[in-house]
Amino acid sequence: MLTETEMRAFDLAVSRFGVTPSRVKEVANSLTERRARGEAADLFQLLATEKILARASGRCSPSAACR
């Protein structure tokens, strides 16, 4: 289950940084699955690992599915 803060972060990824909603849903599902397996899963680390948002700039990564 996602926290309220994580849900807001996903909304911002779409509205501010142009990440496609389908890509956000994939990452949200991955985050939830990892936690269900007992793994420590950090939203922002996952967004950077998946190359959706560049860690340093907070901008949409060129390789991400952005609008």
NORLINTA-V445047 format. One record per residue. N is the residue number from 1. D_FIRST is the distance of its C-alpha to the first C-alpha in Angstrom with 2 decimals. Layout:
n=N d_first=D_FIRST
n=N d_first=D_FIRST
This chain:
n=1 d_first=0.00
n=2 d_first=3.77
n=3 d_first=6.63
n=4 d_first=9.59
n=5 d_first=11.61
n=6 d_first=9.72
n=7 d_first=9.92
n=8 d_first=13.52
n=9 d_first=14.18
n=10 d_first=13.39
n=11 d_first=15.66
n=12 d_first=18.24
n=13 d_first=18.19
n=14 d_first=19.31
n=15 d_first=21.61
n=16 d_first=23.20
n=17 d_first=23.16
n=18 d_first=23.47
n=19 d_first=20.76
n=20 d_first=20.58
n=21 d_first=17.68
n=22 d_first=17.64
n=23 d_first=17.36
n=24 d_first=14.44
n=25 d_first=12.63
n=26 d_first=13.75
n=27 d_first=12.48
n=28 d_first=8.94
n=29 d_first=9.12
n=30 d_first=10.89
n=31 d_first=8.62
n=32 d_first=5.79
n=33 d_first=9.05
n=34 d_first=10.60
n=35 d_first=8.34
n=36 d_first=8.75
n=37 d_first=12.39
n=38 d_first=12.56
n=39 d_first=13.36
n=40 d_first=13.21
n=41 d_first=11.63
n=42 d_first=12.71
n=43 d_first=12.01
n=44 d_first=15.71
n=45 d_first=17.08
n=46 d_first=15.31
n=47 d_first=16.70
n=48 d_first=20.04
n=49 d_first=20.02
n=50 d_first=19.38
n=51 d_first=22.18
n=52 d_first=20.50
n=53 d_first=21.40
n=54 d_first=24.27
n=55 d_first=23.40
n=56 d_first=26.69
n=57 d_first=27.13
n=58 d_first=23.73
n=59 d_first=25.22
n=60 d_first=24.27
n=61 d_first=25.54
n=62 d_first=28.51
n=63 d_first=27.04
n=64 d_first=23.81
n=65 d_first=23.73
n=66 d_first=24.64
n=67 d_first=26.60
